[in-house]
Amino acid sequence: MRMEKVGDVLKELERLKVEIQRLEAMLMPEERDEDITEEEIAELLELARDEDPENWIDAEELPEPED
């Protein structure tokens, strides 16, 4: 019984790992804009990994994208 639970937890962790990788891939632009620096990308990735909801940015606070 206990080993089944451990196996279930391991399967779920693997599924979550794949989902996190998929979400991280969505954050990275396919073609890098010349205006985005390595430092900005590193900062975005750090913010994306922050698990504390108090540090999250509300979507309403983000600037509108330029066309």
PQR file of N, CA, C, O and H, with PARSE charges and radii, in Angstrom:
ATOM      1  N   MET A   1       0.825  -1.197   0.000 -0.4000 1.5000
ATOM      2  CA  MET A   1       0.000   0.000   0.000 -0.0000 2.0000
ATOM      3  C   MET A   1       0.870   1.263   0.000  0.5500 1.7000
ATOM      4  O   MET A   1       0.661   2.175  -0.800 -0.5500 1.4000
ATOM      5  N   ARG A   2       1.840   1.297   0.904 -0.4000 1.5000
ATOM      6  CA  ARG A   2       2.694   2.475   1.016 -0.0000 2.0000
ATOM      7  C   ARG A   2       3.546   2.665  -0.240  0.5500 1.7000
ATOM      8  O   ARG A   2       3.757   3.797  -0.675 -0.5500 1.4000
ATOM      9  H   ARG A   2       2.010   0.556   1.554  0.4000 1.0000
ATOM     10  N   MET A   3       4.037   1.567  -0.826 -0.4000 1.5000
ATOM     11  CA  MET A   3       4.852   1.655  -2.041 -0.0000 2.0000
ATOM     12  C   MET A   3       4.028   2.170  -3.210  0.5500 1.7000
ATOM     13  O   MET A   3       4.549   2.871  -4.077 -0.5500 1.4000
ATOM     14  H   MET A   3       3.865   0.648  -0.472  0.4000 1.0000
ATOM     15  N   GLU A   4       2.743   1.826  -3.242 -0.4000 1.5000
ATOM     16  CA  GLU A   4       1.866   2.332  -4.298 -0.0000 2.0000
ATOM     17  C   GLU A   4       1.756   3.851  -4.202  0.5500 1.7000
ATOM     18  O   GLU A   4       1.783   4.547  -5.218 -0.5500 1.4000
ATOM     19  H   GLU A   4       2.319   1.256  -2.538  0.4000 1.0000
ATOM     20  N   LYS A   5       1.634   4.360  -2.980 -0.4000 1.5000
ATOM     21  CA  LYS A   5       1.536   5.809  -2.785 -0.0000 2.0000
ATOM     22  C   LYS A   5       2.825   6.499  -3.217  0.5500 1.7000
ATOM     23  O   LYS A   5       2.789   7.560  -3.841 -0.5500 1.4000
ATOM     24  H   LYS A   5       1.612   3.795  -2.155  0.4000 1.0000
ATOM     25  N   VAL A   6       3.965   5.892  -2.882 -0.4000 1.5000
ATOM     26  CA  VAL A   6       5.252   6.456  -3.290 -0.0000 2.0000
ATOM     27  C   VAL A   6       5.337   6.483  -4.808  0.5500 1.7000
ATOM     28  O   VAL A   6       5.783   7.471  -5.391 -0.5500 1.4000
ATOM     29  H   VAL A   6       3.994   5.031  -2.375  0.4000 1.0000
ATOM     30  N   GLY A   7       4.914   5.407  -5.444 -0.4000 1.5000
ATOM     31  CA  GLY A   7       4.914   5.355  -6.904 -0.0000 2.0000
ATOM     32  C   GLY A   7       4.007   6.411  -7.504  0.5500 1.7000
ATOM     33  O   GLY A   7       4.353   7.042  -8.503 -0.5500 1.4000
ATOM     34  H   GLY A   7       4.552   4.604  -4.970  0.4000 1.0000
ATOM     35  N   ASP A   8       2.837   6.604  -6.892 -0.4000 1.5000
ATOM     36  CA  ASP A   8       1.910   7.629  -7.381 -0.0000 2.0000
ATOM     37  C   ASP A   8       2.517   9.024  -7.249  0.5500 1.7000
ATOM     38  O   ASP A   8       2.377   9.858  -8.144 -0.5500 1.4000
ATOM     39  H   ASP A   8       2.556   6.092  -6.081  0.4000 1.0000
ATOM     40  N   VAL A   9       3.188   9.268  -6.130 -0.4000 1.5000
ATOM     41  CA  VAL A   9       3.823  10.569  -5.912 -0.0000 2.0000
ATOM     42  C   VAL A   9       4.929  10.790  -6.939  0.5500 1.7000
ATOM     43  O   VAL A   9       5.052  11.885  -7.489 -0.5500 1.4000
ATOM     44  H   VAL A   9       3.302   8.591  -5.403  0.4000 1.0000
ATOM     45  N   LEU A  10       5.731   9.768  -7.201 -0.4000 1.5000
ATOM     46  CA  LEU A  10       6.809   9.897  -8.184 -0.0000 2.0000
ATOM     47  C   LEU A  10       6.259  10.168  -9.581  0.5500 1.7000
ATOM     48  O   LEU A  10       6.822  10.978 -10.318 -0.5500 1.4000
ATOM     49  H   LEU A  10       5.631   8.879  -6.754  0.4000 1.0000
ATOM     50  N   LYS A  11       5.176   9.507  -9.952 -0.4000 1.5000
ATOM     51  CA  LYS A  11       4.552   9.755 -11.258 -0.0000 2.0000
ATOM     52  C   LYS A  11       4.060  11.195 -11.352  0.5500 1.7000
ATOM     53  O   LYS A  11       4.239  11.856 -12.374 -0.5500 1.4000
ATOM     54  H   LYS A  11       4.718   8.850  -9.353  0.4000 1.0000
ATOM     55  N   GLU A  12       3.441  11.673 -10.276 -0.4000 1.5000
ATOM     56  CA  GLU A  12       2.921  13.041 -10.282 -0.0000 2.0000
ATOM     57  C   GLU A  12       4.063  14.052 -10.338  0.5500 1.7000
ATOM     58  O   GLU A  12       3.950  15.065 -11.028 -0.5500 1.4000
ATOM     59  H   GLU A  12       3.296  11.136  -9.446  0.4000 1.0000
ATOM     60  N   LEU A  13       5.151  13.799  -9.631 -0.4000 1.5000
ATOM     61  CA  LEU A  13       6.307  14.696  -9.687 -0.0000 2.0000
ATOM     62  C   LEU A  13       6.880  14.759 -11.096  0.5500 1.7000
ATOM     63  O   LEU A  13       7.252  15.836 -11.563 -0.5500 1.4000
ATOM     64  H   LEU A  13       5.243  12.976  -9.070  0.4000 1.0000
ATOM     65  N   GLU A  14       6.955  13.630 -11.770 -0.4000 1.5000
ATOM     66  CA  GLU A  14       7.459  13.603 -13.145 -0.0000 2.0000
ATOM     67  C   GLU A  14       6.523  14.384 -14.067  0.5500 1.7000
ATOM     68  O   GLU A  14       6.979  15.120 -14.942 -0.5500 1.4000
ATOM     69  H   GLU A  14       6.652  12.756 -11.391  0.4000 1.0000
ATOM     70  N   ARG A  15       5.213  14.220 -13.867 -0.4000 1.5000
ATOM     71  CA  ARG A  15       4.241  14.955 -14.679 -0.0000 2.0000
ATOM     72  C   ARG A  15       4.382  16.459 -14.454  0.5500 1.7000
ATOM     73  O   ARG A  15       4.335  17.243 -15.402 -0.5500 1.4000
ATOM     74  H   ARG A  15       4.843  13.622 -13.157  0.4000 1.0000
ATOM     75  N   LEU A  16       4.553  16.852 -13.199 -0.4000 1.5000
ATOM     76  CA  LEU A  16       4.720  18.272 -12.883 -0.0000 2.0000
ATOM     77  C   LEU A  16       6.018  18.820 -13.467  0.5500 1.7000
ATOM     78  O   LEU A  16       6.052  19.960 -13.931 -0.5500 1.4000
ATOM     79  H   LEU A  16       4.591  16.215 -12.429  0.4000 1.0000
ATOM     80  N   LYS A  17       7.071  18.034 -13.450 -0.4000 1.5000
ATOM     81  CA  LYS A  17       8.350  18.454 -14.037 -0.0000 2.0000
ATOM     82  C   LYS A  17       8.171  18.761 -15.519  0.5500 1.7000
ATOM     83  O   LYS A  17       8.649  19.785 -16.008 -0.5500 1.4000
ATOM     84  H   LYS A  17       7.043  17.108 -13.073  0.4000 1.0000
ATOM     85  N   VAL A  18       7.488  17.880 -16.228 -0.4000 1.5000
ATOM     86  CA  VAL A  18       7.246  18.087 -17.657 -0.0000 2.0000
ATOM     87  C   VAL A  18       6.384  19.328 -17.874  0.5500 1.7000
ATOM     88  O   VAL A  18       6.634  20.104 -18.796 -0.5500 1.4000
ATOM     89  H   VAL A  18       7.100  17.048 -15.831  0.4000 1.0000
ATOM     90  N   GLU A  19       5.379  19.515 -17.037 -0.4000 1.5000
ATOM     91  CA  GLU A  19       4.499  20.679 -17.167 -0.0000 2.0000
ATOM     92  C   GLU A  19       5.271  21.976 -16.912  0.5500 1.7000
ATOM     93  O   GLU A  19       5.064  22.963 -17.618 -0.5500 1.4000
ATOM     94  H   GLU A  19       5.176  18.884 -16.288  0.4000 1.0000
ATOM     95  N   ILE A  20       6.145  21.985 -15.925 -0.4000 1.5000
ATOM     96  CA  ILE A  20       6.962  23.173 -15.640 -0.0000 2.0000
ATOM     97  C   ILE A  20       7.876  23.478 -16.817  0.5500 1.7000
ATOM     98  O   ILE A  20       8.029  24.639 -17.195 -0.5500 1.4000
ATOM     99  H   ILE A  20       6.313  21.183 -15.351  0.4000 1.0000
ATOM    100  N   GLN A  21       8.481  22.458 -17.398 -0.4000 1.5000
ATOM    101  CA  GLN A  21       9.342  22.671 -18.564 -0.0000 2.0000
ATOM    102  C   GLN A  21       8.544  23.250 -19.725  0.5500 1.7000
ATOM    103  O   GLN A  21       9.032  24.120 -20.446 -0.5500 1.4000
ATOM    104  H   GLN A  21       8.357  21.514 -17.091  0.4000 1.0000
ATOM    105  N   ARG A  22       7.320  22.770 -19.904 -0.4000 1.5000
ATOM    106  CA  ARG A  22       6.465  23.284 -20.978 -0.0000 2.0000
ATOM    107  C   ARG A  22       6.135  24.757 -20.733  0.5500 1.7000
ATOM    108  O   ARG A  22       6.180  25.571 -21.656 -0.5500 1.4000
ATOM    109  H   ARG A  22       6.923  22.063 -19.317  0.4000 1.0000
ATOM    110  N   LEU A  23       5.807  25.089 -19.494 -0.4000 1.5000
ATOM    111  CA  LEU A  23       5.482  26.480 -19.171 -0.0000 2.0000
ATOM    112  C   LEU A  23       6.702  27.389 -19.316  0.5500 1.7000
ATOM    113  O   LEU A  23       6.573  28.516 -19.793 -0.5500 1.4000
ATOM    114  H   LEU A  23       5.771  24.428 -18.745  0.4000 1.0000
ATOM    115  N   GLU A  24       7.878  26.918 -18.912 -0.4000 1.5000
ATOM    116  CA  GLU A  24       9.094  27.711 -19.079 -0.0000 2.0000
ATOM    117  C   GLU A  24       9.370  27.962 -20.554  0.5500 1.7000
ATOM    118  O   GLU A  24       9.802  29.051 -20.931 -0.5500 1.4000
ATOM    119  H   GLU A  24       7.983  26.002 -18.524  0.4000 1.0000
ATOM    120  N   ALA A  25       9.124  26.966 -21.383 -0.4000 1.5000
ATOM    121  CA  ALA A  25       9.338  27.129 -22.823 -0.0000 2.0000
ATOM    122  C   ALA A  25       8.404  28.187 -23.393  0.5500 1.7000
ATOM    123  O   ALA A  25       8.759  28.881 -24.346 -0.5500 1.4000
ATOM    124  H   ALA A  25       8.773  26.082 -21.077  0.4000 1.0000
ATOM    125  N   MET A  26       7.218  28.315 -22.819 -0.4000 1.5000
ATOM    126  CA  MET A  26       6.270  29.324 -23.285 -0.0000 2.0000
ATOM    127  C   MET A  26       6.755  30.733 -22.944  0.5500 1.7000
ATOM    128  O   MET A  26       6.400  31.692 -23.628 -0.5500 1.4000
ATOM    129  H   MET A  26       6.930  27.751 -22.045  0.4000 1.0000
ATOM    130  N   LEU A  27       7.555  30.860 -21.901 -0.4000 1.5000
ATOM    131  CA  LEU A  27       8.047  32.172 -21.485 -0.0000 2.0000
ATOM    132  C   LEU A  27       9.135  32.698 -22.408  0.5500 1.7000
ATOM    133  O   LEU A  27       9.297  33.909 -22.560 -0.5500 1.4000
ATOM    134  H   LEU A  27       7.843  30.081 -21.345  0.4000 1.0000
ATOM    135  N   MET A  28       9.867  31.802 -23.012 -0.4000 1.5000
ATOM    136  CA  MET A  28      10.983  32.205 -23.854 -0.0000 2.0000
ATOM    137  C   MET A  28      10.498  32.478 -25.273  0.5500 1.7000
ATOM    138  O   MET A  28       9.807  31.642 -25.857 -0.5500 1.4000
ATOM    139  H   MET A  28       9.735  30.818 -22.888  0.4000 1.0000
ATOM    140  N   PRO A  29      10.845  33.623 -25.833 -0.5600 1.5000
ATOM    141  CA  PRO A  29      10.439  33.894 -27.214  0.2800 2.0000
ATOM    142  C   PRO A  29      11.153  32.945 -28.176  0.5500 1.7000
ATOM    143  O   PRO A  29      12.311  32.582 -27.969 -0.5500 1.4000
ATOM    144  N   GLU A  30      10.439  32.552 -29.230 -0.4000 1.5000
ATOM    145  CA  GLU A  30      11.054  31.660 -30.216 -0.0000 2.0000
ATOM    146  C   GLU A  30      12.184  32.371 -30.937  0.5500 1.7000
ATOM    147  O   GLU A  30      13.246  31.792 -31.171 -0.5500 1.4000
ATOM    148  H   GLU A  30       9.498  32.847 -29.398  0.4000 1.0000
ATOM    149  N   GLU A  31      11.952  33.623 -31.287 -0.4000 1.5000
ATOM    150  CA  GLU A  31      12.997  34.441 -31.891 -0.0000 2.0000
ATOM    151  C   GLU A  31      13.271  35.584 -30.927  0.5500 1.7000
ATOM    152  O   GLU A  31      12.368  36.327 -30.545 -0.5500 1.4000
ATOM    153  H   GLU A  31      11.090  34.093 -31.097  0.4000 1.0000
ATOM    154  N   ARG A  32      14.508  35.706 -30.549 -0.4000 1.5000
ATOM    155  CA  ARG A  32      14.851  36.719 -29.560 -0.0000 2.0000
ATOM    156  C   ARG A  32      14.802  38.107 -30.177  0.5500 1.7000
ATOM    157  O   ARG A  32      15.411  38.371 -31.214 -0.5500 1.4000
ATOM    158  H   ARG A  32      15.242  35.102 -30.860  0.4000 1.0000
ATOM    159  N   ASP A  33      14.067  38.978 -29.519 -0.4000 1.5000
ATOM    160  CA  ASP A  33      13.998  40.374 -29.921 -0.0000 2.0000
ATOM    161  C   ASP A  33      15.329  41.025 -29.555  0.5500 1.7000
ATOM    162  O   ASP A  33      15.875  40.771 -28.482 -0.5500 1.4000
ATOM    163  H   ASP A  33      13.573  38.763 -28.676  0.4000 1.0000
ATOM    164  N   GLU A  34      15.842  41.854 -30.438 -0.4000 1.5000
ATOM    165  CA  GLU A  34      17.135  42.500 -30.180 -0.0000 2.0000
ATOM    166  C   GLU A  34      17.095  43.394 -28.947  0.5500 1.7000
ATOM    167  O   GLU A  34      18.129  43.680 -28.343 -0.5500 1.4000
ATOM    168  H   GLU A  34      15.399  42.060 -31.310  0.4000 1.0000
ATOM    169  N   ASP A  35      15.885  43.835 -28.577 -0.4000 1.5000
ATOM    170  CA  ASP A  35      15.753  44.742 -27.442 -0.0000 2.0000
ATOM    171  C   ASP A  35      15.827  44.019 -26.095  0.5500 1.7000
ATOM    172  O   ASP A  35      15.954  44.672 -25.059 -0.5500 1.4000
ATOM    173  H   ASP A  35      15.045  43.602 -29.067  0.4000 1.0000
ATOM    174  N   ILE A  36      15.750  42.691 -26.090 -0.4000 1.5000
ATOM    175  CA  ILE A  36      15.768  41.936 -24.839 -0.0000 2.0000
ATOM    176  C   ILE A  36      17.201  41.497 -24.544  0.5500 1.7000
ATOM    177  O   ILE A  36      17.827  40.800 -25.341 -0.5500 1.4000
ATOM    178  H   ILE A  36      15.647  42.161 -26.932  0.4000 1.0000
ATOM    179  N   THR A  37      17.702  41.914 -23.396 -0.4000 1.5000
ATOM    180  CA  THR A  37      19.076  41.570 -23.018 -0.0000 2.0000
ATOM    181  C   THR A  37      19.103  40.259 -22.233  0.5500 1.7000
ATOM    182  O   THR A  37      18.073  39.781 -21.758 -0.5500 1.4000
ATOM    183  H   THR A  37      17.193  42.481 -22.748  0.4000 1.0000
ATOM    184  N   GLU A  38      20.282  39.699 -22.107 -0.4000 1.5000
ATOM    185  CA  GLU A  38      20.459  38.477 -21.314 -0.0000 2.0000
ATOM    186  C   GLU A  38      20.037  38.716 -19.867  0.5500 1.7000
ATOM    187  O   GLU A  38      19.448  37.839 -19.236 -0.5500 1.4000
ATOM    188  H   GLU A  38      21.120  40.088 -22.493  0.4000 1.0000
ATOM    189  N   GLU A  39      20.340  39.909 -19.340 -0.4000 1.5000
ATOM    190  CA  GLU A  39      19.979  40.234 -17.964 -0.0000 2.0000
ATOM    191  C   GLU A  39      18.464  40.263 -17.793  0.5500 1.7000
ATOM    192  O   GLU A  39      17.944  39.788 -16.784 -0.5500 1.4000
ATOM    193  H   GLU A  39      20.818  40.622 -19.853  0.4000 1.0000
ATOM    194  N   GLU A  40      17.752  40.821 -18.778 -0.4000 1.5000
ATOM    195  CA  GLU A  40      16.292  40.875 -18.698 -0.0000 2.0000
ATOM    196  C   GLU A  40      15.690  39.475 -18.756  0.5500 1.7000
ATOM    197  O   GLU A  40      14.726  39.180 -18.050 -0.5500 1.4000
ATOM    198  H   GLU A  40      18.175  41.207 -19.597  0.4000 1.0000
ATOM    199  N   ILE A  41      16.251  38.623 -19.588 -0.4000 1.5000
ATOM    200  CA  ILE A  41      15.767  37.246 -19.671 -0.0000 2.0000
ATOM    201  C   ILE A  41      15.998  36.528 -18.346  0.5500 1.7000
ATOM    202  O   ILE A  41      15.117  35.816 -17.863 -0.5500 1.4000
ATOM    203  H   ILE A  41      17.034  38.863 -20.162  0.4000 1.0000
ATOM    204  N   ALA A  42      17.171  36.709 -17.761 -0.4000 1.5000
ATOM    205  CA  ALA A  42      17.475  36.087 -16.474 -0.0000 2.0000
ATOM    206  C   ALA A  42      16.517  36.588 -15.398  0.5500 1.7000
ATOM    207  O   ALA A  42      16.058  35.809 -14.562 -0.5500 1.4000
ATOM    208  H   ALA A  42      17.887  37.287 -18.153  0.4000 1.0000
ATOM    209  N   GLU A  43      16.213  37.887 -15.416 -0.4000 1.5000
ATOM    210  CA  GLU A  43      15.282  38.455 -14.441 -0.0000 2.0000
ATOM    211  C   GLU A  43      13.880  37.883 -14.630  0.5500 1.7000
ATOM    212  O   GLU A  43      13.207  37.559 -13.652 -0.5500 1.4000
ATOM    213  H   GLU A  43      16.586  38.519 -16.094  0.4000 1.0000
ATOM    214  N   LEU A  44      13.437  37.757 -15.873 -0.4000 1.5000
ATOM    215  CA  LEU A  44      12.117  37.189 -16.148 -0.0000 2.0000
ATOM    216  C   LEU A  44      12.024  35.741 -15.667  0.5500 1.7000
ATOM    217  O   LEU A  44      11.018  35.335 -15.085 -0.5500 1.4000
ATOM    218  H   LEU A  44      13.984  38.020 -16.668  0.4000 1.0000
ATOM    219  N   LEU A  45      13.071  34.976 -15.913 -0.4000 1.5000
ATOM    220  CA  LEU A  45      13.067  33.587 -15.464 -0.0000 2.0000
ATOM    221  C   LEU A  45      13.050  33.496 -13.945  0.5500 1.7000
ATOM    222  O   LEU A  45      12.378  32.633 -13.380 -0.5500 1.4000
ATOM    223  H   LEU A  45      13.888  35.306 -16.385  0.4000 1.0000
ATOM    224  N   GLU A  46      13.786  34.383 -13.282 -0.4000 1.5000
ATOM    225  CA  GLU A  46      13.794  34.391 -11.819 -0.0000 2.0000
ATOM    226  C   GLU A  46      12.410  34.733 -11.281  0.5500 1.7000
ATOM    227  O   GLU A  46      11.928  34.098 -10.343 -0.5500 1.4000
ATOM    228  H   GLU A  46      14.332  35.084 -13.741  0.4000 1.0000
ATOM    229  N   LEU A  47      11.775  35.735 -11.874 -0.4000 1.5000
ATOM    230  CA  LEU A  47      10.423  36.106 -11.454 -0.0000 2.0000
ATOM    231  C   LEU A  47       9.434  34.970 -11.709  0.5500 1.7000
ATOM    232  O   LEU A  47       8.532  34.740 -10.903 -0.5500 1.4000
ATOM    233  H   LEU A  47      12.166  36.252 -12.636  0.4000 1.0000
ATOM    234  N   ALA A  48       9.596  34.269 -12.813 -0.4000 1.5000
ATOM    235  CA  ALA A  48       8.678  33.183 -13.159 -0.0000 2.0000
ATOM    236  C   ALA A  48       8.794  32.015 -12.181  0.5500 1.7000
ATOM    237  O   ALA A  48       7.833  31.272 -11.981 -0.5500 1.4000
ATOM    238  H   ALA A  48      10.329  34.456 -13.468  0.4000 1.0000
ATOM    239  N   ARG A  49       9.952  31.858 -11.581 -0.4000 1.5000
ATOM    240  CA  ARG A  49      10.160  30.739 -10.652 -0.0000 2.0000
ATOM    241  C   ARG A  49       9.795  31.094  -9.216  0.5500 1.7000
ATOM    242  O   ARG A  49       9.822  30.224  -8.345 -0.5500 1.4000
ATOM    243  H   ARG A  49      10.732  32.462 -11.743  0.4000 1.0000
ATOM    244  N   ASP A  50       9.457  32.349  -8.952 -0.4000 1.5000
ATOM    245  CA  ASP A  50       9.124  32.785  -7.599 -0.0000 2.0000
ATOM    246  C   ASP A  50       7.809  32.137  -7.167  0.5500 1.7000
ATOM    247  O   ASP A  50       6.778  32.334  -7.810 -0.5500 1.4000
ATOM    248  H   ASP A  50       9.436  33.055  -9.660  0.4000 1.0000
ATOM    249  N   GLU A  51       7.843  31.373  -6.092 -0.4000 1.5000
ATOM    250  CA  GLU A  51       6.667  30.650  -5.633 -0.0000 2.0000
ATOM    251  C   GLU A  51       5.833  31.443  -4.635  0.5500 1.7000
ATOM    252  O   GLU A  51       4.753  30.990  -4.255 -0.5500 1.4000
ATOM    253  H   GLU A  51       8.680  31.213  -5.569  0.4000 1.0000
ATOM    254  N   ASP A  52       6.293  32.596  -4.205 -0.4000 1.5000
ATOM    255  CA  ASP A  52       5.567  33.393  -3.217 -0.0000 2.0000
ATOM    256  C   ASP A  52       4.550  34.284  -3.922  0.5500 1.7000
ATOM    257  O   ASP A  52       4.939  35.219  -4.623 -0.5500 1.4000
ATOM    258  H   ASP A  52       7.170  32.964  -4.514  0.4000 1.0000
ATOM    259  N   PRO A  53       3.249  34.015  -3.752 -0.5600 1.5000
ATOM    260  CA  PRO A  53       2.222  34.809  -4.445  0.2800 2.0000
ATOM    261  C   PRO A  53       2.288  36.306  -4.142  0.5500 1.7000
ATOM    262  O   PRO A  53       1.836  37.119  -4.948 -0.5500 1.4000
ATOM    263  N   GLU A  54       2.845  36.675  -2.993 -0.4000 1.5000
ATOM    264  CA  GLU A  54       2.933  38.095  -2.657 -0.0000 2.0000
ATOM    265  C   GLU A  54       3.893  38.832  -3.588  0.5500 1.7000
ATOM    266  O   GLU A  54       3.798  40.051  -3.730 -0.5500 1.4000
ATOM    267  H   GLU A  54       3.212  36.014  -2.338  0.4000 1.0000
ATOM    268  N   ASN A  55       4.807  38.114  -4.219 -0.4000 1.5000
ATOM    269  CA  ASN A  55       5.770  38.732  -5.127 -0.0000 2.0000
ATOM    270  C   ASN A  55       5.317  38.699  -6.577  0.5500 1.7000
ATOM    271  O   ASN A  55       5.995  39.240  -7.451 -0.5500 1.4000
ATOM    272  H   ASN A  55       4.884  37.124  -4.104  0.4000 1.0000
ATOM    273  N   TRP A  56       4.185  38.075  -6.842 -0.4000 1.5000
ATOM    274  CA  TRP A  56       3.689  37.977  -8.212 -0.0000 2.0000
ATOM    275  C   TRP A  56       3.166  39.324  -8.684  0.5500 1.7000
ATOM    276  O   TRP A  56       2.704  40.132  -7.879 -0.5500 1.4000
ATOM    277  H   TRP A  56       3.634  37.635  -6.132  0.4000 1.0000
ATOM    278  N   ILE A  57       3.237  39.562  -9.970 -0.4000 1.5000
ATOM    279  CA  ILE A  57       2.756  40.802 -10.566 -0.0000 2.0000
ATOM    280  C   ILE A  57       1.359  40.554 -11.116  0.5500 1.7000
ATOM    281  O   ILE A  57       1.131  39.570 -11.820 -0.5500 1.4000
ATOM    282  H   ILE A  57       3.612  38.905 -10.624  0.4000 1.0000
ATOM    283  N   ASP A  58       0.420  41.446 -10.798 -0.4000 1.5000
ATOM    284  CA  ASP A  58      -0.925  41.341 -11.352 -0.0000 2.0000
ATOM    285  C   ASP A  58      -0.881  41.667 -12.834  0.5500 1.7000
ATOM    286  O   ASP A  58      -0.187  42.593 -13.252 -0.5500 1.4000
ATOM    287  H   ASP A  58       0.605  42.246 -10.226  0.4000 1.0000
ATOM    288  N   ALA A  59      -1.613  40.914 -13.619 -0.4000 1.5000
ATOM    289  CA  ALA A  59      -1.647  41.137 -15.065 -0.0000 2.0000
ATOM    290  C   ALA A  59      -2.130  42.548 -15.384  0.5500 1.7000
ATOM    291  O   ALA A  59      -1.720  43.135 -16.385 -0.5500 1.4000
ATOM    292  H   ALA A  59      -2.177  40.161 -13.279  0.4000 1.0000
ATOM    293  N   GLU A  60      -2.998  43.092 -14.540 -0.4000 1.5000
ATOM    294  CA  GLU A  60      -3.514  44.443 -14.767 -0.0000 2.0000
ATOM    295  C   GLU A  60      -2.421  45.499 -14.641  0.5500 1.7000
ATOM    296  O   GLU A  60      -2.556  46.596 -15.183 -0.5500 1.4000
ATOM    297  H   GLU A  60      -3.332  42.615 -13.726  0.4000 1.0000
ATOM    298  N   GLU A  61      -1.340  45.180 -13.932 -0.4000 1.5000
ATOM    299  CA  GLU A  61      -0.252  46.135 -13.732 -0.0000 2.0000
ATOM    300  C   GLU A  61       0.754  46.126 -14.886  0.5500 1.7000
ATOM    301  O   GLU A  61       1.604  47.011 -14.974 -0.5500 1.4000
ATOM    302  H   GLU A  61      -1.230  44.289 -13.492  0.4000 1.0000
ATOM    303  N   LEU A  62       0.660  45.141 -15.760 -0.4000 1.5000
ATOM    304  CA  LEU A  62       1.603  45.041 -16.874 -0.0000 2.0000
ATOM    305  C   LEU A  62       1.266  46.059 -17.954  0.5500 1.7000
ATOM    306  O   LEU A  62       0.094  46.361 -18.174 -0.5500 1.4000
ATOM    307  H   LEU A  62      -0.031  44.422 -15.689  0.4000 1.0000
ATOM    308  N   PRO A  63       2.280  46.590 -18.631 -0.5600 1.5000
ATOM    309  CA  PRO A  63       2.004  47.524 -19.728  0.2800 2.0000
ATOM    310  C   PRO A  63       1.374  46.795 -20.907  0.5500 1.7000
ATOM    311  O   PRO A  63       1.604  45.603 -21.112 -0.5500 1.4000
ATOM    312  N   GLU A  64       0.583  47.524 -21.669 -0.4000 1.5000
ATOM    313  CA  GLU A  64      -0.030  46.953 -22.869 -0.0000 2.0000
ATOM    314  C   GLU A  64       1.062  46.676 -23.898  0.5500 1.7000
ATOM    315  O   GLU A  64       1.974  47.487 -24.056 -0.5500 1.4000
ATOM    316  H   GLU A  64       0.397  48.492 -21.502  0.4000 1.0000
ATOM    317  N   PRO A  65       0.986  45.546 -24.601 -0.5600 1.5000
ATOM    318  CA  PRO A  65       1.997  45.258 -25.627  0.2800 2.0000
ATOM    319  C   PRO A  65       1.883  46.223 -26.795  0.5500 1.7000
ATOM    320  O   PRO A  65       0.794  46.667 -27.158 -0.5500 1.4000
ATOM    321  N   GLU A  66       3.043  46.537 -27.375 -0.4000 1.5000
ATOM    322  CA  GLU A  66       3.057  47.420 -28.539 -0.0000 2.0000
ATOM    323  C   GLU A  66       2.876  46.582 -29.789  0.5500 1.7000
ATOM    324  O   GLU A  66       3.385  45.465 -29.874 -0.5500 1.4000
ATOM    325  H   GLU A  66       3.927  46.177 -27.080  0.4000 1.0000
ATOM    326  N   ASP A  67       2.152  47.118 -30.754 -0.4000 1.5000
ATOM    327  CA  ASP A  67       1.938  46.386 -32.014 -0.0000 2.0000
ATOM    328  C   ASP A  67       3.051  46.629 -32.987  0.5500 1.7000
ATOM    329  O   ASP A  67       3.031  46.092 -34.095 -0.5500 1.4000
ATOM    330  H   ASP A  67       1.738  48.026 -30.684  0.4000 1.0000
TER
END
